[in-house]
Amino acid sequence: MLHATDIAGAGSPYVVVIGNEKGGSGKTTLAMHLAIALLKEGHRVGTIDLDSNQKGLTRYIENRRIWANHRQIELELPLHSFVPRAGGAKLEDNEAEELAAFEDTVCDVRKFVDFLVIDTPSTDTYLMRLAHLVADTVLTPVADSFLDLGTLASIDPITHEVTGTGHYAEMVREARRHRREFDRGGTDWVVIRNRSARRRLVRRSVAELGIKLGLRDVEGCAERIVYRQFFPAGLTALDALDEAALGATPGRSHQLAQREISMLVGLLNLPTSERARRRAAARKEWFASSDAPLGIDELLIE
């Protein structure tokens, strides 16, 4: 699949894929907030929605466009595309059609954007796997729940130790391996632990998983109603907190959301500054060197 998609070559945008096979984990909210954060920093941003069932990111962006016209305000908008799943009877024909559609979409935007943010469905699809193959960074939001952690790992019910990898984790493992074989590039995998309670239930298990899978884990956002309220208007916590934008008086929850989203984006270590871009280039050169050690994701638990 990679050979036909000219997205990993020189001059291509930095690709961030939001993925998790657990529904309701906050992928679309994260994708939208990340896209707007990058736009506000002055970067050119493209977004791709691969979720044919929900089309959540597509609707989010369209809501933003409508709300901006309604309120007569300026709101940043990414260069957006939607790639649907093929609906033919033959699997091979469907995959060929989806690969061509994905490749066309990437080729149409790659010269005009610095970052490409891809929102994926909560099911294992060909398009989802293709997106992970070309990812420079994979972001996986999870709730503070052992049930939600199940797509990443099996957990001992007594000790809470990691006993095996989950289906989604295995898929990311394979994608990273194939990407390294294709262009010797590395994929930074970040698990974002969103808080749903005062206690940190899965923190220790995710940290253990990070050692075994070669991923980073960072603390994400609290479960706030305000994030759900943003969607109908297409707004984000990073937009201006005033009545002109919100259509209502902002509250303390808006301020808290803005603060935690800003902190989260900073923790992702994306190449947004000149220093970060140099570090990303050096890391890619290191991976491509002949004497580089075996990638850490080869040390996965079996």
Disulfide bonds with the S-S distance in Angstrom:
none
